[in-house]
Amino acid sequence: MLIEIDFRDKRPIYEQIVGRIENLMIQGIIKPGDTIPSVRSLAMELSINPNTIQKAYSRLEKDGYIYSVSGRGSFASNISSLLPGKKQEVLDKLKDIVLEASDIGMEKDELIKYIGEM
């Protein structure tokens, strides 16, 4: 699986895993119905505690990104209904950043130029 842990990141490891799996699903790399690696196998692959993986999977399931089938494992959900909420989260973060940039005197053109370069 395409998950890397950044031990310098201030976010807890389980949040990094949640974010990465969400992004892989949004990008279409993980498709609805795809099998998600077992807790044990992903813990071994990432060399981290299985409880951390279980916490991430529980959060993903609670948020509707994955579902579990007893005895079979975890699978990716169809997240099309979750995308509007995720987009709104990003827009809310962007709003906070724009307000902060405005507070320090950044001009609209400067922000637009930067976004265009990205």
DSSP file (Angstrom, degrees, kcal/mol; ACC not computed):
  #  RESIDUE AA STRUCTURE BP1 BP2  ACC     N-H-->O    O-->H-N    N-H-->O    O-->H-N    TCO  KAPPA ALPHA  PHI   PSI    X-CA   Y-CA   Z-CA
    1    1 A M              0   0    0      0, 0.0     2,-1.4     0, 0.0    35,-0.0   0.000 360.0 360.0 360.0 153.2    0.0    0.0    0.0
    2    2 A L        +     0   0    0     18,-0.1     2,-0.5     2,-0.0    22,-0.0  -0.370 360.0 128.0 -90.4  56.2    1.2    3.5   -0.7
    3    3 A I        -     0   0    0     -2,-1.4     2,-0.4     2,-0.0    14,-0.1  -0.952  31.3-179.4-118.1 129.0    1.4    4.8    2.9
    4    4 A E        -     0   0    0     -2,-0.5     2,-0.5    12,-0.1    16,-0.1  -0.981  18.9-140.2-124.3 140.3    4.4    6.4    4.4
    5    5 A I        -     0   0    0     -2,-0.4     2,-0.7    41,-0.1     8,-0.1  -0.848   5.4-154.3-100.4 131.9    4.7    7.6    8.0
    6    6 A D    >   -     0   0    0     -2,-0.5     3,-1.4     1,-0.1    10,-0.1  -0.908   4.0-167.3-105.6 105.9    6.5   10.9    8.7
    7    7 A F  T 3  S+     0   0    0     -2,-0.7    -1,-0.1     1,-0.3     6,-0.1   0.588  87.2  58.3 -72.8  -9.0    7.7   10.7   12.2
    8    8 A R  T 3  S+     0   0    0     -3,-0.0    -1,-0.3     2,-0.0     2,-0.1   0.586  81.7 107.6 -91.1 -12.7    8.5   14.4   12.2
    9    9 A D    <   -     0   0    0     -3,-1.4     7,-0.1     1,-0.1     4,-0.0  -0.409  69.9-139.9 -64.8 138.8    4.8   15.2   11.4
   10   10 A K  S    S+     0   0    0     -2,-0.1    -1,-0.1     2,-0.1     3,-0.1   0.705  77.3  93.3 -75.0 -19.6    3.0   16.7   14.4
   11   11 A R  S    S-     0   0    0      1,-0.1    -2,-0.1     2,-0.1     5,-0.1  -0.446  90.2 -99.8 -72.2 147.1   -0.1   14.7   13.7
   12   12 A P     >  -     0   0    0      0, 0.0     4,-1.7     0, 0.0     3,-0.4  -0.274  33.3-112.2 -60.4 154.7   -0.5   11.3   15.4
   13   13 A I  H  > S+     0   0    0      1,-0.2     4,-2.2     2,-0.2     5,-0.2   0.886 116.4  55.7 -58.3 -41.8    0.4    8.3   13.3
   14   14 A Y  H  > S+     0   0    0      1,-0.2     4,-2.5     2,-0.2    -1,-0.2   0.877 106.1  51.7 -63.3 -35.0   -3.2    7.0   13.1
   15   15 A E  H  > S+     0   0    0     -3,-0.4     4,-2.7     2,-0.2    -1,-0.2   0.866 107.6  52.6 -68.0 -35.2   -4.3   10.4   11.6
   16   16 A Q  H  X S+     0   0    0     -4,-1.7     4,-2.3     2,-0.2    -2,-0.2   0.910 110.9  47.4 -64.2 -41.0   -1.6   10.2    9.0
   17   17 A I  H  X S+     0   0    0     -4,-2.2     4,-2.6     2,-0.2     5,-0.3   0.931 112.3  49.2 -65.2 -46.0   -2.8    6.8    8.0
   18   18 A V  H  X S+     0   0    0     -4,-2.5     4,-2.6     1,-0.2    -2,-0.2   0.949 113.1  47.4 -57.5 -50.3   -6.5    8.0    7.9
   19   19 A G  H  X S+     0   0    0     -4,-2.7     4,-2.4     1,-0.2    -1,-0.2   0.893 112.5  48.6 -60.2 -41.9   -5.5   11.0    5.8
   20   20 A R  H  X S+     0   0    0     -4,-2.3     4,-2.5     2,-0.2    -1,-0.2   0.915 112.6  46.8 -68.2 -42.3   -3.4    8.9    3.3
   21   21 A I  H  X S+     0   0    0     -4,-2.6     4,-2.0     2,-0.2    -2,-0.2   0.915 112.1  51.5 -66.4 -41.0   -6.1    6.3    2.8
   22   22 A E  H  X S+     0   0    0     -4,-2.6     4,-2.6    -5,-0.3    -2,-0.2   0.943 111.6  47.5 -57.6 -47.2   -8.8    9.0    2.4
   23   23 A N  H  X S+     0   0    0     -4,-2.4     4,-2.5     1,-0.2     6,-0.2   0.891 109.2  52.8 -63.3 -40.5   -6.6   10.6   -0.3
   24   24 A L  H  <>S+     0   0    0     -4,-2.5     6,-1.8     1,-0.2     5,-1.8   0.864 112.6  46.1 -62.6 -35.2   -5.9    7.3   -2.1
   25   25 A M  H ><5S+     0   0    0     -4,-2.0     3,-1.0     4,-0.2    -2,-0.2   0.909 111.9  49.6 -73.5 -42.4   -9.6    6.8   -2.2
   26   26 A I  H 3<5S+     0   0    0     -4,-2.6    -2,-0.2     1,-0.3    -1,-0.2   0.878 110.5  51.3 -63.9 -37.4  -10.4   10.3   -3.4
   27   27 A Q  T 3<5S-     0   0    0     -4,-2.5    -1,-0.3    -5,-0.2    -2,-0.2   0.561 115.7-117.5 -76.8  -7.7   -7.7   10.0   -6.1
   28   28 A G  T < 5S+     0   0    0     -3,-1.0    -3,-0.2     2,-0.3    -2,-0.1   0.552  84.2 118.2  83.9   7.4   -9.3    6.7   -7.3
   29   29 A I  S   <S+     0   0    0     -5,-1.8     2,-0.6    -6,-0.2    -4,-0.2   0.900  80.3  43.4 -72.0 -40.9   -6.2    4.6   -6.5
   30   30 A I  S    S-     0   0    0     -6,-1.8    -2,-0.3    -9,-0.2    -1,-0.2  -0.942  90.5-159.6-101.3 119.9   -8.3    2.7   -4.0
   31   31 A K    >   -     0   0    0     -2,-0.6     3,-2.5     1,-0.1    45,-0.3  -0.615  31.3 -78.3-100.6 157.2  -11.7    2.0   -5.6
   32   32 A P  T 3  S+     0   0    0      0, 0.0    45,-0.2     0, 0.0    -1,-0.1  -0.280 120.1  21.0 -53.0 132.4  -15.0    1.1   -4.1
   33   33 A G  T 3  S+     0   0    0     43,-3.1    44,-0.1     1,-0.3     3,-0.1   0.218  89.1 137.7  91.6 -14.4  -15.0   -2.6   -3.1
   34   34 A D    <   -     0   0    0     -3,-2.5    42,-2.5    43,-0.1    -1,-0.3  -0.344  60.4-109.2 -63.1 145.1  -11.2   -2.9   -3.0
   35   35 A T  E     -A   75   0A   0     40,-0.2    40,-0.3    -3,-0.1    -1,-0.1  -0.593  25.5-142.3 -76.1 134.3   -9.8   -4.9   -0.1
   36   36 A I  E     -A   74   0A   0     38,-3.1    38,-0.6    -2,-0.3     3,-0.1  -0.799  34.3 -96.7 -92.8 138.3   -8.0   -2.8    2.5
   37   37 A P        -     0   0    0      0, 0.0    -1,-0.1     0, 0.0    36,-0.0  -0.163  46.9 -98.9 -54.4 148.3   -4.9   -4.5    4.0
   38   38 A S     >  -     0   0    0      1,-0.1     4,-2.6    35,-0.0     5,-0.3  -0.234  29.9-111.4 -64.2 158.7   -5.5   -6.3    7.2
   39   39 A V  H  > S+     0   0    0      1,-0.2     4,-2.3     2,-0.2     5,-0.2   0.928 118.1  48.2 -55.9 -46.9   -4.5   -4.6   10.4
   40   40 A R  H  > S+     0   0    0      1,-0.2     4,-2.2     2,-0.2    -1,-0.2   0.921 112.0  46.9 -63.9 -45.6   -1.7   -7.1   11.0
   41   41 A S  H  > S+     0   0    0      1,-0.2     4,-2.5     2,-0.2    -1,-0.2   0.908 114.7  45.9 -68.0 -40.2   -0.2   -6.9    7.5
   42   42 A L  H  X S+     0   0    0     -4,-2.6     4,-2.4     2,-0.2    -1,-0.2   0.886 111.3  53.3 -69.1 -36.6   -0.3   -3.1    7.4
   43   43 A A  H  X>S+     0   0    0     -4,-2.3     5,-1.9    -5,-0.3     4,-1.0   0.910 112.1  45.0 -62.3 -41.2    1.2   -2.9   10.9
   44   44 A M  H  <5S+     0   0    0     -4,-2.2     3,-0.3     3,-0.2    -2,-0.2   0.920 112.7  51.0 -67.8 -42.7    4.0   -5.2    9.8
   45   45 A E  H  <5S+     0   0    0     -4,-2.5    -2,-0.2     1,-0.2    -1,-0.2   0.883 119.9  35.0 -61.6 -39.5    4.6   -3.3    6.5
   46   46 A L  H  <5S-     0   0    0     -4,-2.4    -1,-0.2    -5,-0.1    -2,-0.2   0.510 104.9-128.2 -93.6  -5.8    4.8    0.1    8.3
   47   47 A S  T  <5 +     0   0    0     -4,-1.0     2,-0.3    -3,-0.3    -3,-0.2   0.923  66.2 123.5  56.5  48.2    6.6   -1.4   11.4
   48   48 A I  S   <S-     0   0    0     -5,-1.9    -1,-0.2    -6,-0.2    -2,-0.1  -0.881  71.2 -74.8-132.2 167.6    4.1    0.2   13.8
   49   49 A N    >>  -     0   0    0     -2,-0.3     4,-1.2     1,-0.1     3,-1.2  -0.346  33.8-134.0 -63.2 133.0    1.8   -1.1   16.5
   50   50 A P  H 3> S+     0   0    0      0, 0.0     4,-2.7     0, 0.0     5,-0.2   0.813 105.1  64.8 -57.5 -30.2   -1.4   -2.9   15.2
   51   51 A N  H 3> S+     0   0    0      1,-0.2     4,-2.1     2,-0.2     5,-0.1   0.852  98.7  53.8 -61.8 -32.8   -3.5   -0.9   17.7
   52   52 A T  H <> S+     0   0    0     -3,-1.2     4,-1.9     2,-0.2    -1,-0.2   0.915 109.9  46.2 -66.4 -43.2   -2.5    2.2   15.8
   53   53 A I  H  X S+     0   0    0     -4,-1.2     4,-2.9     2,-0.2     5,-0.2   0.916 111.4  52.4 -64.3 -43.4   -3.8    0.7   12.5
   54   54 A Q  H  X S+     0   0    0     -4,-2.7     4,-2.5     1,-0.2    -2,-0.2   0.888 107.8  51.5 -61.1 -39.2   -6.9   -0.5   14.3
   55   55 A K  H  X S+     0   0    0     -4,-2.1     4,-1.9     2,-0.2    -1,-0.2   0.909 111.5  47.4 -63.8 -41.7   -7.6    3.0   15.6
   56   56 A A  H  X S+     0   0    0     -4,-1.9     4,-2.6     2,-0.2    -2,-0.2   0.926 112.7  48.5 -64.4 -45.0   -7.1    4.4   12.0
   57   57 A Y  H  X S+     0   0    0     -4,-2.9     4,-2.5     1,-0.2    -2,-0.2   0.886 109.3  53.1 -64.4 -38.6   -9.5    1.7   10.5
   58   58 A S  H  X S+     0   0    0     -4,-2.5     4,-2.5    -5,-0.2    -1,-0.2   0.913 110.9  47.1 -61.8 -41.7  -12.1    2.4   13.2
   59   59 A R  H  X S+     0   0    0     -4,-1.9     4,-2.3     2,-0.2    -2,-0.2   0.921 111.9  50.0 -65.6 -44.3  -12.0    6.1   12.3
   60   60 A L  H  <>S+     0   0    0     -4,-2.6     5,-2.6     1,-0.2     6,-1.0   0.886 112.9  47.1 -61.4 -39.1  -12.2    5.4    8.6
   61   61 A E  H ><5S+     0   0    0     -4,-2.5     3,-1.0     4,-0.2    -2,-0.2   0.921 111.1  50.6 -69.5 -42.9  -15.2    3.1    9.2
   62   62 A K  H 3<5S+     0   0    0     -4,-2.5    -2,-0.2     1,-0.2    -1,-0.2   0.880 111.6  49.0 -59.9 -38.9  -16.9    5.6   11.5
   63   63 A D  T 3<5S-     0   0    0     -4,-2.3    -1,-0.2    -5,-0.2    -2,-0.2   0.519 119.1-111.5 -82.3  -5.4  -16.4    8.3    8.8
   64   64 A G  T < 5S+     0   0    0     -3,-1.0    -3,-0.2    -4,-0.5    -2,-0.1   0.587  85.4 115.7  91.0  10.6  -17.8    6.0    6.1
   65   65 A Y  S   <S+     0   0    0     -5,-2.6    12,-2.8    -6,-0.2     2,-0.3   0.810  81.0  17.5 -83.2 -30.4  -14.6    5.4    4.0
   66   66 A I  E     -B   76   0A   0     -6,-1.0     2,-0.3    10,-0.3    -2,-0.2  -0.908  63.1-156.2-134.7 164.2  -14.4    1.7    4.7
   67   67 A Y  E     -B   75   0A   0      8,-2.3     8,-3.0    -2,-0.3     2,-0.4  -0.982  14.6-134.4-138.4 152.5  -16.6   -1.1    5.9
   68   68 A S  E     -B   74   0A   0     -2,-0.3     2,-0.5     6,-0.2     6,-0.2  -0.838   6.3-159.5-110.1 143.9  -15.8   -4.4    7.5
   69   69 A V  E >>  -B   73   0A   0      4,-3.1     3,-2.5    -2,-0.4     4,-2.2  -0.987  35.3-111.3-119.7 120.1  -17.2   -7.8    6.8
   70   70 A S  T 34 S+     0   0    0     -2,-0.5     4,-0.0     1,-0.3    -2,-0.0  -0.235  99.3   3.6 -55.3 126.7  -16.7  -10.3    9.6
   71   71 A G  T 34 S+     0   0    0      1,-0.1    -1,-0.3     0, 0.0    -3,-0.0   0.330 126.8  66.3  81.6  -7.9  -14.2  -13.0    8.7
   72   72 A R  T <4 S-     0   0    0     -3,-2.5     2,-0.3     1,-0.3    -2,-0.2   0.690  95.3-124.0-116.2 -29.2  -13.4  -11.4    5.3
   73   73 A G  E  <  - B   0  69A   0     -4,-2.2    -4,-3.1   -38,-0.1     2,-0.3  -0.819  38.8 -38.9 123.0-162.1  -11.7   -8.1    6.1
   74   74 A S  E     -AB  36  68A   0    -38,-0.6   -38,-3.1    -2,-0.3     2,-0.3  -0.848  49.2-168.3-111.9 145.8  -12.2   -4.4    5.4
   75   75 A F  E     -AB  35  67A   0     -8,-3.0    -8,-2.3    -2,-0.3     2,-0.3  -0.932  28.0-101.1-134.2 153.3  -13.2   -2.9    2.1
   76   76 A A  E     - B   0  66A   0    -42,-2.5   -43,-3.1   -45,-0.3   -10,-0.3  -0.550  37.4-140.4 -74.8 134.8  -13.3    0.6    0.5
   77   77 A S        -     0   0    0    -12,-2.8     2,-0.8    -2,-0.3   -43,-0.1  -0.399  28.4 -94.8 -85.2 167.2  -16.8    2.2    0.4
   78   78 A N        -     0   0    0      1,-0.1     3,-0.4   -46,-0.1    -1,-0.1  -0.794  43.6-174.5 -80.4 114.4  -18.3    4.2   -2.4
   79   79 A I    >>  +     0   0    0     -2,-0.8     3,-1.7     1,-0.2     4,-1.2   0.274  48.3 111.1-100.6  11.7  -17.3    7.7   -1.2
   80   80 A S  T 34 S+     0   0    0      1,-0.3     3,-0.3     2,-0.2    -1,-0.2   0.838  80.8  51.5 -57.2 -32.6  -19.1    9.8   -3.8
   81   81 A S  T 34 S+     0   0    0     -3,-0.4     4,-0.3     1,-0.2    -1,-0.3   0.689 107.6  54.1 -76.6 -16.6  -21.5   11.1   -1.1
   82   82 A L  T <> S+     0   0    0     -3,-1.7     4,-1.9     1,-0.1     3,-0.3   0.674  87.5  80.9 -88.2 -18.9  -18.6   12.0    1.2
   83   83 A L  H  X S+     0   0    0     -4,-1.2     4,-2.9    -3,-0.3     5,-0.2   0.878  85.5  55.3 -61.6 -42.4  -16.8   14.2   -1.4
   84   84 A P  H  > S+     0   0    0      0, 0.0     4,-2.0     0, 0.0    -1,-0.2   0.910 110.7  47.1 -57.9 -39.6  -18.9   17.4   -0.9
   85   85 A G  H  > S+     0   0    0     -4,-0.3     4,-1.9    -3,-0.3    -2,-0.2   0.893 112.1  49.6 -66.2 -39.9  -18.1   17.4    2.8
   86   86 A K  H  X S+     0   0    0     -4,-1.9     4,-1.9     2,-0.2    -1,-0.2   0.905 110.2  50.9 -65.7 -41.6  -14.4   16.8    2.2
   87   87 A K  H  X S+     0   0    0     -4,-2.9     4,-2.4     1,-0.2    -1,-0.2   0.896 108.5  52.3 -62.1 -39.6  -14.4   19.7   -0.3
   88   88 A Q  H  X S+     0   0    0     -4,-2.0     4,-2.4    -5,-0.2    -1,-0.2   0.880 105.8  54.5 -65.1 -37.2  -16.0   21.9    2.2
   89   89 A E  H  X S+     0   0    0     -4,-1.9     4,-2.1     2,-0.2    -1,-0.2   0.925 109.9  47.2 -59.2 -44.8  -13.4   21.0    4.8
   90   90 A V  H  X S+     0   0    0     -4,-1.9     4,-2.6     1,-0.2    -2,-0.2   0.917 111.5  50.2 -64.0 -43.9  -10.7   22.1    2.3
   91   91 A L  H  X S+     0   0    0     -4,-2.4     4,-2.4     1,-0.2    -1,-0.2   0.878 108.8  52.4 -63.0 -37.5  -12.5   25.3    1.6
   92   92 A D  H  X S+     0   0    0     -4,-2.4     4,-2.0     2,-0.2    -1,-0.2   0.910 110.9  47.2 -64.0 -41.9  -12.8   26.1    5.3
   93   93 A K  H  X S+     0   0    0     -4,-2.1     4,-2.2     2,-0.2    -2,-0.2   0.914 111.5  51.3 -64.0 -42.2   -9.1   25.6    5.7
   94   94 A L  H  X S+     0   0    0     -4,-2.6     4,-2.9     1,-0.2    -2,-0.2   0.896 107.0  53.7 -62.6 -39.9   -8.4   27.7    2.7
   95   95 A K  H  X S+     0   0    0     -4,-2.4     4,-2.5     1,-0.2    -1,-0.2   0.929 108.4  49.5 -59.6 -45.4  -10.6   30.5    4.1
   96   96 A D  H  X S+     0   0    0     -4,-2.0     4,-2.2     1,-0.2    -1,-0.2   0.897 112.3  48.1 -60.8 -40.6   -8.6   30.4    7.4
   97   97 A I  H  X S+     0   0    0     -4,-2.2     4,-2.8     2,-0.2    -2,-0.2   0.913 111.0  50.2 -67.2 -42.7   -5.3   30.6    5.4
   98   98 A V  H  X S+     0   0    0     -4,-2.9     4,-2.5     2,-0.2    -2,-0.2   0.912 111.3  49.0 -63.0 -41.8   -6.6   33.5    3.3
   99   99 A L  H  X S+     0   0    0     -4,-2.5     4,-2.1     2,-0.2    -1,-0.2   0.912 112.3  48.2 -63.5 -41.9   -7.7   35.4    6.4
  100  100 A E  H  X S+     0   0    0     -4,-2.2     4,-1.2     2,-0.2    -2,-0.2   0.909 111.4  50.1 -63.9 -42.3   -4.3   34.8    8.0
  101  101 A A  H  <>S+     0   0    0     -4,-2.8     5,-2.6     1,-0.2     3,-0.4   0.899 110.4  50.4 -62.6 -40.9   -2.5   36.0    4.9
  102  102 A S  H ><5S+     0   0    0     -4,-2.5     3,-1.4     1,-0.2    -1,-0.2   0.888 104.8  57.9 -63.4 -39.4   -4.7   39.1    4.8
  103  103 A D  H 3<5S+     0   0    0     -4,-2.1    -1,-0.2     1,-0.3    -2,-0.2   0.800 107.5  46.8 -62.2 -29.4   -3.8   39.8    8.4
  104  104 A I  T 3<5S-     0   0    0     -4,-1.2    -1,-0.3    -3,-0.4    -2,-0.2   0.357 125.3 -99.9 -97.6   7.3   -0.1   39.9    7.6
  105  105 A G  T < 5 +     0   0    0     -3,-1.4    -3,-0.2     1,-0.3     2,-0.2   0.612  64.9 155.9  93.3  12.5   -0.6   42.1    4.6
  106  106 A M      < -     0   0    0     -5,-2.6    -1,-0.3    -6,-0.2     2,-0.2  -0.522  38.2-128.6 -72.0 140.3   -0.5   39.7    1.7
  107  107 A E     >  -     0   0    0     -2,-0.2     4,-1.9     1,-0.1     3,-0.2  -0.542  14.3-117.3 -88.7 155.1   -2.3   41.0   -1.4
  108  108 A K  H  > S+     0   0    0      1,-0.2     4,-2.7     2,-0.2     5,-0.2   0.899 115.2  53.6 -55.5 -45.6   -5.0   39.1   -3.3
  109  109 A D  H  > S+     0   0    0      1,-0.2     4,-2.5     2,-0.2    -1,-0.2   0.867 106.1  53.3 -61.2 -37.0   -2.8   39.1   -6.5
  110  110 A E  H  > S+     0   0    0      2,-0.2     4,-2.0    -3,-0.2    -1,-0.2   0.910 111.3  45.4 -65.1 -42.8    0.1   37.6   -4.5
  111  111 A L  H  X S+     0   0    0     -4,-1.9     4,-2.7     2,-0.2    -2,-0.2   0.924 113.1  49.4 -65.5 -44.9   -2.1   34.7   -3.3
  112  112 A I  H  X S+     0   0    0     -4,-2.7     4,-2.5     1,-0.2    -2,-0.2   0.904 110.5  51.1 -63.0 -41.1   -3.6   34.1   -6.7
  113  113 A K  H  X S+     0   0    0     -4,-2.5     4,-1.8    -5,-0.2    -1,-0.2   0.925 111.2  48.1 -60.8 -45.0   -0.2   34.1   -8.3
  114  114 A Y  H  X S+     0   0    0     -4,-2.0     4,-1.3     2,-0.2    -2,-0.2   0.929 111.9  48.6 -62.6 -45.8    1.1   31.5   -5.7
  115  115 A I  H  < S+     0   0    0     -4,-2.7     3,-0.4     1,-0.2    -1,-0.2   0.904 110.1  53.0 -62.6 -40.5   -2.0   29.3   -6.2
  116  116 A G  H  < S+     0   0    0     -4,-2.5    -1,-0.2     1,-0.2    -2,-0.2   0.842 106.5  53.0 -62.2 -34.5   -1.5   29.5  -10.0
  117  117 A E  H  <        0   0    0     -4,-1.8    -1,-0.2     1,-0.3    -2,-0.2   0.765 360.0 360.0 -71.8 -26.0    2.1   28.4   -9.6
  118  118 A M     <        0   0    0     -4,-1.3    -1,-0.3    -3,-0.4    -2,-0.2   0.493 360.0 360.0 -75.7 360.0    1.1   25.4   -7.6
